[in-house]
């Protein structure tokens, strides 16, 4: 386990300041604001701390309301909506400088047997045959070295490997609106806590989901300055148990972009082919206006 992963785990270990109130910090992000995956993961931690350990989360629905300030703490207030016989529901609001920046609703369920089927895992190469993030970035001479450094620092805790060139690696011509990445934590986790693995997948899920929107239009993203954007809302469904320190395939596509917004949808599979998570996100994706 590298130091970056230890720091990420520490970041996700919120301070409890009242029964239903928690406080979190921020870390460096690729852009000068709080990374959306961080605030979503921390909000899920806050919700999970108020739920029995034998009820892992099965879904979350969230809205990004304002840009977060990475230099200020974030206060998470949990509302205990429902405690049923099988399901538990929580609502979380994240606040900075007296204003809400993020809201999340999450549902938790105790394990039970039931019907079982899934969509098959799509073909993908073995992750160990793919270049690491550092290896890919060595060939991107067109990117500002400071941008590269920020990307690598922000992803140092996660071993994330693109199957094909990311949007900022090759752009200018539209490509199929489909992207695949393999990811796992940069080191083994001693904890078997299912909530932690779900929280880490939530953190990673916001890193690349809108890539497929950019690919459809031949855009490289904020790293090359040909779009501006931000996450708007985010939803996840956790179908089957998984470990975030084992390889997970993030298969992503975009069915639509319109009105300054782009939609990404994805499935996360374990390396042995089990469908673990479904994800949908809409984000602002705008082409910068030139000088008048």
C-alpha positions, 0 to 999 in steps of 0.5 A: 500500500503506497502513501497516497492510498493511506492518505485516501483512506484517512481522507475517508475516515470522517470525524464525528462531531455530533450523533448525525454530523460528520466533518471531512477534509479535502485533497488535491484534485485535477481541477481547483475544486473539490473532486466530486468522487470525494464528496460522494464517497465521504457522504456515503461514509457519513450515511453508512456510519449511522446504519448497522454493519450488516446492511451494506448500501445497495443504491445512492442518488446524488446531486452536485449543487455547488463547487466545493472549496478544497481549502475548507472542511466539509460538514455532512449532516445525516437525516435518518429517513427510515429504518425498516425490517430489511431496508434503511434509508439515509439522506445526507447534505454536505455544507461549506461556508454555510451553504449546501454543496452536495446532497445524497440519498442512500439505501441500505439492505440486509443480505437476502436470497433472491432471483439472480441474472445479469448482463454479460461482461463485455470483452476487454484485455487483461489489465496487466497488459495495459500501460499504467497512468504514468506510462501513458502520460509519458507519450503526451507531449501535447499536454502541459507538464503541470496538468500531467503532474496534477493528473498523476497526483490525483490518481496516485492512490488508484491503479487506473488503466485505460483500454484505449487512448483517453480523450485527452490522449487523442482528440480532434476526430469523433470516436465511438462513445464508449470507454473502458478502464480497469481500476483497483486500489494501489495496494491491498486493503486489510479491511473486509468492511463491505462499506469501504469497498463500496465507498472506494468504488464510488470515489473512482466512479466520478473520474472517467464516466463522462469520457465517452461524451467527449469521445463522441465529439472528438474533444480532449476535455478540460486538460486541453481546454476544448470543453468546460464542465462539471458533474450534475447528478450521479446514481449508483446501484450496488448489485453484488459484493466486490473488493476495490483492491481487486481489478474491476472493469469500468465499461462506460458509454454515452447515449446522449448529449444535448443542451450543454449536458452529457449523459454517461452510463456504465457497468462495473464488473469483477475480473471473473465476470460478475456485474457488481455496480451500475452507474449513471451520471449527467454533467455539464459539458460546454464548448468554451465561447470564443472572444466576441 
